[in-house]
Every structure is written in structure tokens, then in C-alpha cells.
Amino acid sequence: KNEVEQSPQNLTAQEGEFITINCSYSVGISALHWLQQHPGGGIVSLFMLSSGKKKHGRLIATINIQEKHSSLHITASHPRDSAVYICAVRGGSQGNLIFGKGTKLSVKP
Amino acid sequence: DGGITQSPKYLFRKEGQNVTLSCEQNLNHDAMYWYRQDPGQGLRLIYYSQIVNDFQKGDIAEGYSVSREKKESFPLTVTSAQKNPTAFYLCASSMGGAPSPLHFGNGTRLTVT
């Protein structure tokens, strides 16, 4: 069983829809990262969080430490949001990152 | 603008040849990382460096080598000992110490035939 599981693997949405991507992990962590990988391959860090909730523009990330679960929400989705979204967790303060396999999102106009 | 530069974007080599991938950052970050990405898999750590002149093996270091002679630079050499070198390689950096956001380069796609 993978230590970081993301769902769904693939997601197709219509422009304007509210989107949720889930991440579950099985190890103790010091931080969880949400990353966005564009079709060209470059990766951008969206959020790093260890508790609660963070918001940036139309993106919201939440984490429940007790349930070992995090969600990434996108409100009013747009075709430019089409990308692969990757969840990664850091085990302990000096632990290396463990990556999920990613969720491929396609937003249709 | 500060960032991480990987070059080249595409690289083609014949089997049996060593090849070096470049990674340069001007973010003044202490920590640098090399990851490999294969279709359908999460990123896997090859090597990382927390400070100049020091580096550690990651999960899949066999067939790779690195150096960290300068804070800004962390080149990765894919040697002929790497059994399956064709992949997408990503370099990243962070401030180091306590968990901090990662900054990634745009990657190098290596094809070995």
C-alpha cells in the first residue's frame, strides 16, 4: 500500500465547477505539500500546511491530522486550472518528502 | 527574478554514455534535491544536499552521482550503470532546516537509446 494515496486519479470538470482532490497518508508527518504540475512538466508549490486551512485566490487546502487526510479545493474552476495536482508529505522535521501519484485535472470550457 | 534553472530541457544520449544534467538556483537556498518522475509514479528522490560539499543518497541513488561544490549548483550525472535512465528529472531547492516550501525547476527529459 502506498504511503500517500490521492483520489481521484483523473478528473474532468466543466468550467465553473467546484473541484475537490483528496489525499490520504499513513505516516506521521510534519508538513503536507500541494503541488501543481503543468503540461510542460514544471512544478509549482501551491501550499504547505501542517494544520487547519489555507486559502490562496480560488484555491483552498485543508488538513485533518487526526484522520491523516487533506483536501485541495478549487472554486469556480477554469480551463487554465488543468494540470496534475500532487500531494506530498514530510515525515518528521528532517524526513524526506513522500509523493502521491498525482491527480490529473482537465477543466473543459 | 529568483528561481531554479535546469538545462537542457530535452537530452538524448546513446546507451553506455554518461550524461550530466545541470541545476542552478539563485534563491540562496541551502537544500537542493534531484527527483525522478516516471509515468504513473510519484516523484522519487535520487540525491539531496543540505549544505555545500555534502550530499546524501535518496531512495534510488544507484547509477547516479552528484556534486555540490557551490551553493548555487547541484549537477546530476546519470552514469552508464543506471539500468533504466530514460525519465523526466526534476531539480528542487528549499531553505532547509524546518519544513519549507519547495521550488522546482522546469525539468529535463532524458531519453537514452
Chai-1 contact restraints between the chains, C-beta under 6 A:
chainA,res_idxA,chainB,res_idxB,connection_type,confidence,min_distance_angstrom,max_distance_angstrom,comment,restraint_id
A,S30,B,P99,contact,1.0,0.0,6.0,A-B,restraint_1
A,A31,B,P99,contact,1.0,0.0,6.0,A-B,restraint_2
A,G41,B,G107,contact,1.0,0.0,6.0,A-B,restraint_3
A,G42,B,N106,contact,1.0,0.0,6.0,A-B,restraint_4
A,I43,B,F104,contact,1.0,0.0,6.0,A-B,restraint_5
A,S45,B,P101,contact,1.0,0.0,6.0,A-B,restraint_6
A,S45,B,L102,contact,1.0,0.0,6.0,A-B,restraint_7
A,M48,B,P101,contact,1.0,0.0,6.0,A-B,restraint_8
A,R90,B,P99,contact,1.0,0.0,6.0,A-B,restraint_9
A,N96,B,L45,contact,1.0,0.0,6.0,A-B,restraint_10
A,F99,B,G42,contact,1.0,0.0,6.0,A-B,restraint_11
A,F99,B,L43,contact,1.0,0.0,6.0,A-B,restraint_12
A,G100,B,G42,contact,1.0,0.0,6.0,A-B,restraint_13
A,K101,B,G42,contact,1.0,0.0,6.0,A-B,restraint_14
